[in-house]
Amino acid sequence: MPKEEKISAFEFMAKRLKALADPTRLAIIHSLCEGEKNVTTLIKITGFSQARISKHLRILREENLVVSRRDHRKIFYTPSDNLPNRICELVLESLKNSNTSSRRIIESYRWTPNG
């Protein structure tokens, strides 16, 4: 693979990971892993403002991490696939194996919504 293509691939990967590297977006994704939700429901679950939820959903949509569907005046969101869930599970597993001060919190947390 030519050097330019490798750099481009790394840039694409970094952009995708950057979209997940935000606590607000992770909370939104986690909520959506439990099932399809609209903005109003996400506000109730997360406690974030409508503007904050909408901003982060836009970023997640731009990176194709969530998809939306319209039902009359409401828009419902779901993860586009299992990728965010798998990435978060891997990160949590690596944190459990480290000697971080937050290890106890991480060990008590389950990313998988139904797990």
C-alpha positions in Angstrom: 0.0 0.0 0.0 1.4 3.4 -0.9 2.4 5.7 1.9 -0.3 8.2 1.0 -3.0 5.6 1.3 -1.7 4.5 4.7 -1.8 8.0 6.0 -5.3 8.5 4.6 -6.5 5.2 6.3 -5.0 6.3 9.6 -6.7 9.7 9.3 -10.1 8.0 8.7 -9.6 5.7 11.7 -8.6 8.7 13.9 -11.6 10.6 12.8 -13.9 7.7 13.7 -12.2 7.2 17.1 -12.4 10.9 17.8 -16.1 10.8 17.3 -16.3 8.2 20.1 -13.8 9.9 22.3 -16.3 12.1 24.2 -18.1 11.3 27.4 -21.4 12.8 26.1 -21.3 10.8 22.9 -20.5 7.7 24.8 -23.4 8.2 27.1 -25.7 8.8 24.1 -24.4 5.6 22.3 -24.8 3.6 25.5 -28.4 4.7 25.8 -29.1 3.9 22.2 -27.7 0.4 22.6 -30.7 -0.3 24.9 -33.0 0.5 22.0 -34.2 3.2 19.6 -34.8 6.6 21.2 -35.7 10.2 20.3 -34.0 13.3 21.6 -36.7 13.9 24.3 -36.0 10.4 25.7 -32.2 10.9 25.6 -32.6 14.2 27.5 -34.6 12.3 30.3 -32.0 9.5 30.4 -28.8 11.5 30.3 -29.9 14.8 31.9 -28.1 16.7 29.1 -29.7 19.7 27.4 -31.5 19.4 24.0 -28.8 21.5 22.3 -26.1 19.3 23.7 -27.8 16.1 22.7 -28.5 17.4 19.2 -24.9 18.6 18.7 -23.5 15.3 19.6 -26.0 13.3 17.6 -25.0 15.3 14.6 -21.4 14.3 15.1 -22.4 10.7 15.6 -24.5 10.8 12.4 -21.7 12.4 10.4 -19.4 9.5 11.3 -22.2 6.9 10.6 -22.2 5.7 14.2 -25.9 6.3 14.5 -28.8 6.2 12.0 -32.1 8.0 12.2 -35.6 7.5 11.1 -38.5 9.9 11.1 -41.9 9.0 12.5 -44.2 12.0 11.9 -42.6 14.9 13.8 -40.2 12.8 15.9 -36.8 11.5 14.8 -35.6 8.2 16.4 -31.9 7.2 16.6 -30.2 3.8 16.9 -26.5 2.7 16.5 -25.7 2.0 12.9 -24.0 -1.2 13.9 -22.3 -2.9 16.9 -18.9 -1.1 16.4 -19.2 1.5 19.2 -20.3 -1.2 21.6 -17.4 -3.5 20.7 -14.8 -0.6 20.9 -16.1 0.4 24.4 -16.0 -3.2 25.6 -12.4 -3.5 24.5 -11.4 -0.2 26.2 -13.2 -1.2 29.4 -11.4 -4.6 29.3 -8.0 -2.9 28.9 -8.8 -0.6 31.8 -9.8 -3.4 34.0 -6.4 -5.0 33.4 -4.5 -1.8 34.2 -3.5 -0.4 37.5 -5.5 2.8 37.4 -7.0 4.4 40.4 -10.5 4.1 38.8 -10.2 0.3 38.4 -12.9 -0.4 41.0 -15.4 1.9 39.2 -14.6 0.3 35.8 -14.9 -3.2 37.2 -18.4 -2.5 38.5 -19.5 -1.0 35.2 -20.9 -3.1 32.4 -20.9 -1.4 29.0 -23.3 -3.9 27.5 -26.7 -2.4 28.4 -28.3 -5.8 29.0 -25.1 -7.4 30.5 
